[in-house]
């Protein structure tokens, strides 16, 4: 059963809420620091075309609850949409495993 307690995954969350910011995403970056995440909103689906490194991807509902996790998504990948997702948090690859992040947990921003 999901907990009502929120978890903090990263210290810094970069918001991409406009079409152009979501389109650019992490393109052109060399790596994603462990303490930083990119929040894409609205968003139900991601791709990693033209990226240089893998990422972990958390699909969240409108309340910040994790609906689905794609771990260590490699560059040049297209993921299927998550129907009920409202936003996506992209974080450093391996962070989900390291912090034992689970579906149903609520993210603190």
N, C-alpha and C positions, 0 to 999 in steps of 0.2 A: 504494500500500500504506500502511495506517495506521501512524503513528509511535507508538512506545511512550512518547515524551516527552510530558509533560503541558503544557498551556498554561494560563496564568492570564488570565481574561477580565476579571474585576472584583476590586476589593479587598475588597468587602463582599458577602456572600451572606446574604440573609434566608431562613430556612427556614420553609416552610409544610408541616408534616407531619401536622397534624390536619385532620379534615374541615372544621371551621369556618375555619381559617386558609387552607386551599386554596380554600374557597368564596369567601372575601373577596378573596384574591389582592391585586391592585393597585387594587381598587375604592376610590374616595375619594381617591386620590392625584392630584396635579396633573402630576407628571412623574416619570420614573425617572432618577436621576442616572447618568452614564456609568460611575461606579465602583461601582455597586450592581446586583445581580441578585436575582431572587426565584426560589428553588428550590422547586418543587412536587413532593412525593414522598409517596405514589406518584401518578403522573400519566401519562396517555397522550394526553390531548386537552385543548385549552384553548378558551376563548371570550374575547372582549373586549367583551362587552355592558356597557354603562354606563361604559366607560372614556372618558377624555378625550384620549388620545394613542395613536399606534401603538407597537408593540414588535417586537423580533426574538425569535424563539422557537427554542430548541434542545431537541430531544428526545434524551434520553440513555439508554443502557443502564445496567445496574446497576453498571458499572465506570466510568461517567462518559464513555463514548465517544459522540460525536455520531452519531446515526442519521439525523436529518432536520433540516432548517432551514427555518423559515418566516420570511422577511425582511419587515420593515415591515408587519406585520399591522395593518390599520386598526381603529379602534373599531367595535363592533357586528358582529363577525365570529365565526363558529363554524368551527373547523378540524376536519378529519377525524382520527380517532385514528391513532396510529402504534403498530401492534400490539406490537412488541418493546420499546417504550419503558418504562422503569421510573420516570423522572422527567423534569421539564421545567425548563429555566432560561430565565426571561424577562429580557431585557436591553433597554437603550435602543435604539430603532429606528436602524438604520444602523451599529450597532457591528460586526455581522458583516462588512459590506463594508469598513469602516474598518480592522479588524484582520485581514482576509482569513481568517476562520474557515471551516473546511471540514468536510464530512462525513468521519468517520473519526478526527478529532482527539480526544484525550482531554483532558477538562477537569480542572484542578487546583482544588480547593476549599480 
